[in-house]
Amino acid sequence: METEKIRVMWFVPPLLALVASHDELAIAVHADRNRSSDEQFDALVAGSVDAVVTSMDNVIGWNGRVGPRDFRVVAQIERTTPLTVLARPQLRNLRDLHGANLLVDAPDNGFVVALRAMLRDAGVPSDAVRLTPAGGVKERFDALVAGQGDATLLGPPFDSMAQAAGLACIASVQDTYADFPGQGVVVRRGGAANARVAAWLRALERARRRVGERAEFAGQAVLAAGFPDAVAAAMIAQNPDSLRPSAEGVALLVEHRRSLGLVGADNDYSTIVDDSMVEQYMGGQQ
């Protein structure tokens, strides 16, 4: 009997997927690294993937586009996504980004919304910066190091790589917004492959528990994937208490859109999240 497979896309292999890959009971995963959130959107619309791992804000943005408008977050696979603003060395704080060219994945959805909120809080209006689409985290790192922009948001391992290359860390999303949520598993609602997605989530839940019980095993899984010790430690530190998407985190994403006047400010938890797959194995426990 052929092993059932799920097709997924992500920017960087997440911890729980790396740990789950060592689970004999886990569903087989065919994973591709994507270069942008637009690539994820196109793949979900075309049906060439069953799920993507991405910023939960993307669901809000994608459901506001011309298209199926049936995207939902079905799980949250990290406590938060550590995001740092890296900039040219002469730039020392967010106020220095006035007039800067900021490298982003997309100008109106994803992690850029948190960056725009941070700039607003620092007194830098939206029209005082230029947002240049440059792709996913690796693509933005490469572009920033090559001098194609002034600053960008980066997460592990690219944040530490950027600092090693002489770029300056000038702000952290987590220092500003303590409730900022981690990445989510996103699907199209009612998709034909969602039974496979549910099976994958069960494997991710087993992995989540295993990380809590055996951090050293999780570290070995990350190292085996080619990441350094520091990245393994950072990933393990963000192991979530539950795969259920955070209500506080989702509310923060909506509030950011509301404060910036962006499309999607009328959303709530029920229009962004479908936690029924998670509820199946959690039995409704908190």
C-alpha positions as CSV (number, residue, x, y, z in Angstrom):
1,M,0.0,0.0,0.0
2,E,1.4,3.4,-1.0
3,T,2.2,5.7,1.8
4,E,-0.1,8.7,2.0
5,K,1.6,12.0,1.4
6,I,0.8,15.6,2.1
7,R,2.2,18.5,0.0
8,V,3.3,21.6,1.9
9,M,5.3,24.8,1.3
10,W,7.3,26.8,3.9
11,F,10.0,29.4,4.1
12,V,12.2,27.5,6.5
13,P,11.5,24.0,7.8
14,P,9.7,24.4,11.2
15,L,10.8,22.6,14.3
16,L,7.8,20.4,14.7
17,A,8.0,19.2,11.1
18,L,11.7,18.3,11.6
19,V,10.9,16.3,14.7
20,A,7.8,14.7,13.1
21,S,9.9,13.5,10.2
22,H,11.5,11.0,12.7
23,D,8.1,9.6,13.7
24,E,7.3,6.3,12.1
25,L,3.6,6.9,12.4
26,A,3.8,10.3,10.6
27,I,2.3,10.9,7.2
28,A,4.8,11.3,4.5
29,V,5.5,15.0,3.7
30,H,6.6,16.4,0.4
31,A,7.9,19.9,1.2
32,D,9.1,22.7,-1.0
33,R,10.7,25.9,0.1
34,N,8.9,28.9,-1.3
35,R,10.3,32.2,-2.2
36,S,7.4,34.5,-1.3
37,S,3.9,34.5,0.2
38,D,2.5,35.2,-3.2
39,E,3.9,31.8,-4.3
40,Q,2.1,30.2,-1.4
41,F,-1.1,31.9,-2.4
42,D,-0.8,30.8,-6.0
43,A,0.0,27.2,-5.0
44,L,-3.0,26.9,-2.7
45,V,-5.4,28.4,-5.3
46,A,-4.0,26.0,-7.9
47,G,-4.3,23.0,-5.6
48,S,-0.6,22.1,-6.1
49,V,-0.1,22.0,-2.3
50,D,-2.4,20.9,0.5
51,A,-1.1,23.4,3.2
52,V,1.5,26.1,3.7
53,V,3.3,27.3,6.8
54,T,3.2,31.0,6.9
55,S,2.4,34.2,8.8
56,M,-1.2,34.0,10.1
57,D,-1.8,37.6,8.8
58,N,-1.6,36.2,5.3
59,V,-5.0,34.6,5.7
60,I,-6.5,38.0,6.3
61,G,-4.7,39.5,3.3
62,W,-5.5,36.5,1.0
63,N,-9.2,36.5,1.9
64,G,-9.3,40.1,0.8
65,R,-8.0,39.4,-2.7
66,V,-9.8,38.4,-5.8
67,G,-9.9,34.6,-5.5
68,P,-11.5,31.8,-3.5
69,R,-11.5,33.7,-0.1
70,D,-11.7,30.4,1.8
71,F,-8.3,30.4,3.5
72,R,-8.1,29.4,7.2
73,V,-5.4,28.9,9.8
74,V,-5.8,25.4,11.2
75,A,-2.9,25.3,13.7
76,Q,-0.2,27.5,15.2
77,I,3.1,25.6,15.2
78,E,5.3,28.0,17.2
79,R,4.7,30.2,20.2
80,T,5.9,33.3,18.3
81,T,8.0,34.0,15.2
82,P,11.1,35.8,16.4
83,L,11.4,38.8,14.1
84,T,14.2,41.4,14.2
85,V,14.6,44.6,12.2
86,L,18.0,44.4,10.6
87,A,19.4,47.5,9.0
88,R,22.5,49.2,7.5
89,P,25.0,49.9,10.3
90,Q,24.5,53.7,10.3
91,L,20.8,53.2,11.1
92,R,20.3,52.9,14.9
93,N,16.6,52.9,15.6
94,L,13.2,52.8,13.9
95,R,13.0,56.6,13.6
96,D,16.1,56.4,11.5
97,L,14.1,54.5,8.9
98,H,12.3,57.7,7.8
99,G,12.9,57.8,4.1
100,A,14.4,54.3,4.0
101,N,13.9,51.5,1.4
102,L,12.4,48.5,3.3
103,L,12.7,45.1,1.8
104,V,9.4,43.1,2.3
105,D,7.7,40.0,1.2
106,A,4.5,41.8,0.3
107,P,3.5,45.4,1.1
108,D,0.0,44.7,2.6
109,N,0.1,41.2,4.1
110,G,2.2,39.1,6.4
111,F,4.9,40.2,8.8
112,V,5.1,43.6,7.1
113,V,1.9,44.6,8.9
114,A,3.7,44.3,12.3
115,L,6.6,46.3,10.9
116,R,4.3,49.0,9.7
117,A,2.6,49.1,13.1
118,M,6.1,49.4,14.8
119,L,7.0,52.3,12.5
120,R,3.7,54.1,13.2
121,D,4.3,53.7,17.0
122,A,7.8,55.2,16.5
123,G,6.4,58.2,14.7
124,V,7.3,57.2,11.1
125,P,4.3,57.5,8.8
126,S,3.6,54.9,6.1
127,D,4.3,57.4,3.3
128,A,7.7,58.1,4.8
129,V,9.2,54.7,3.8
130,R,9.4,52.8,0.5
131,L,8.3,49.1,0.7
132,T,10.1,47.0,-1.9
133,P,8.9,43.4,-2.5
134,A,12.0,41.2,-2.3
135,G,10.6,37.7,-1.5
136,G,10.8,35.4,1.5
137,V,13.2,35.5,4.4
138,K,16.3,34.1,2.5
139,E,15.6,36.3,-0.5
140,R,15.4,39.4,1.8
141,F,18.5,38.5,3.6
142,D,20.4,38.1,0.3
143,A,19.1,41.4,-1.0
144,L,19.9,43.3,2.2
145,V,23.5,41.9,2.4
146,A,23.9,42.9,-1.3
147,G,22.9,46.5,-0.5
148,Q,19.6,46.5,-2.3
149,G,17.7,48.0,0.6
150,D,18.2,49.8,3.9
151,A,16.4,47.4,6.3
152,T,14.1,44.3,6.6
153,L,12.5,41.9,9.0
154,L,14.4,38.6,9.5
155,G,14.0,35.6,11.7
156,P,16.4,32.7,12.6
157,P,18.8,31.8,11.3
158,F,19.0,34.8,9.0
159,D,18.9,37.4,11.7
160,S,22.1,36.2,13.3
161,M,23.7,35.7,9.9
162,A,22.9,39.3,9.1
163,Q,24.5,40.6,12.3
164,A,27.6,38.5,11.6
165,A,27.7,40.3,8.2
166,G,27.8,43.7,10.0
167,L,24.2,44.7,9.8
168,A,22.6,46.4,12.8
169,C,19.7,45.0,14.9
170,I,17.5,48.0,15.7
171,A,14.2,46.5,17.0
172,S,12.4,43.4,17.8
173,V,8.7,42.6,17.1
174,Q,8.5,40.6,20.3
175,D,9.9,43.4,22.4
176,T,7.1,45.6,21.0
177,Y,4.2,43.2,20.8
178,A,4.4,40.4,23.4
179,D,1.3,38.6,22.0
180,F,2.6,38.4,18.4
181,P,1.8,34.9,17.2
182,G,3.9,32.3,15.6
183,Q,3.4,30.9,12.1
184,G,0.3,28.9,11.2
185,V,-0.6,26.0,9.0
186,V,-2.9,27.4,6.4
187,V,-5.3,25.5,4.1
188,R,-8.3,26.2,1.9
189,R,-11.5,25.5,3.9
190,G,-13.2,22.3,2.9
191,G,-10.3,21.2,0.8
192,A,-10.3,17.6,-0.5
193,A,-6.9,17.0,1.1
194,N,-7.8,18.2,4.6
195,A,-8.0,14.6,5.9
196,R,-4.3,14.4,5.2
197,V,-3.7,17.8,6.8
198,A,-5.5,16.5,9.9
199,A,-3.3,13.4,10.0
200,W,-0.2,15.7,9.6
201,L,-1.4,17.9,12.5
202,R,-1.7,14.8,14.7
203,A,2.0,14.0,13.9
204,L,2.9,17.6,14.7
205,E,1.1,17.4,18.0
206,R,3.1,14.2,18.8
207,A,6.2,16.2,17.9
208,R,5.2,19.1,20.1
209,R,4.9,16.8,23.1
210,R,8.2,15.1,22.3
211,V,10.0,18.4,22.1
212,G,8.7,19.2,25.6
213,E,9.8,15.8,26.9
214,R,13.1,15.4,25.1
215,A,14.6,18.7,24.0
216,E,17.9,17.0,23.2
217,F,16.2,14.8,20.6
218,A,14.6,17.9,19.1
219,G,18.0,19.6,19.0
220,Q,19.5,16.6,17.1
221,A,16.7,16.8,14.6
222,V,17.4,20.5,13.9
223,L,21.2,19.9,13.7
224,A,20.6,17.0,11.3
225,A,18.7,19.4,9.0
226,G,21.9,21.5,8.8
227,F,21.1,24.3,11.2
228,P,23.6,25.5,13.9
229,D,23.2,25.0,17.7
230,A,21.9,28.5,18.3
231,V,19.1,28.0,15.8
232,A,18.1,24.7,17.4
233,A,17.9,26.4,20.8
234,A,15.9,29.3,19.4
235,M,13.4,26.9,17.7
236,I,13.0,24.8,20.9
237,A,12.4,27.9,23.0
238,Q,9.3,28.7,20.8
239,N,7.7,25.2,21.1
240,P,4.0,26.1,21.7
241,D,1.9,25.0,24.6
242,S,-0.8,24.0,22.1
243,L,-1.4,23.9,18.4
244,R,-4.6,25.9,18.8
245,P,-4.0,29.3,17.3
246,S,-3.7,32.0,20.0
247,A,-6.8,34.1,20.4
248,E,-4.7,37.0,21.8
249,G,-2.3,36.7,18.8
250,V,-5.1,36.8,16.2
251,A,-6.7,39.8,18.0
252,L,-3.3,41.6,17.8
253,L,-3.1,41.0,14.0
254,V,-6.6,42.4,13.5
255,E,-5.8,45.4,15.7
256,H,-2.7,46.1,13.7
257,R,-4.8,46.2,10.5
258,R,-7.4,48.3,12.1
259,S,-4.9,50.9,13.4
260,L,-3.2,51.1,9.9
261,G,-6.5,51.3,8.0
262,L,-5.8,48.1,6.1
263,V,-8.3,45.7,4.5
264,G,-9.4,43.0,6.9
265,A,-9.9,45.1,10.0
266,D,-13.5,43.6,10.3
267,N,-12.2,40.1,10.8
268,D,-12.3,38.1,14.0
269,Y,-11.1,34.7,15.2
270,S,-13.8,32.8,13.4
271,T,-13.1,34.3,10.0
272,I,-9.3,33.6,10.3
273,V,-9.1,30.3,12.2
274,D,-10.7,26.9,11.8
275,D,-9.5,24.9,14.9
276,S,-11.7,21.9,14.3
277,M,-8.8,19.7,13.3
278,V,-6.9,20.5,16.4
279,E,-10.1,20.1,18.5
280,Q,-10.4,16.5,17.2
281,Y,-7.4,15.3,19.1
282,M,-7.5,17.7,22.0
283,G,-11.0,16.8,23.0
284,G,-11.8,20.4,23.7
285,Q,-9.2,20.7,26.4
286,Q,-7.6,24.1,27.1
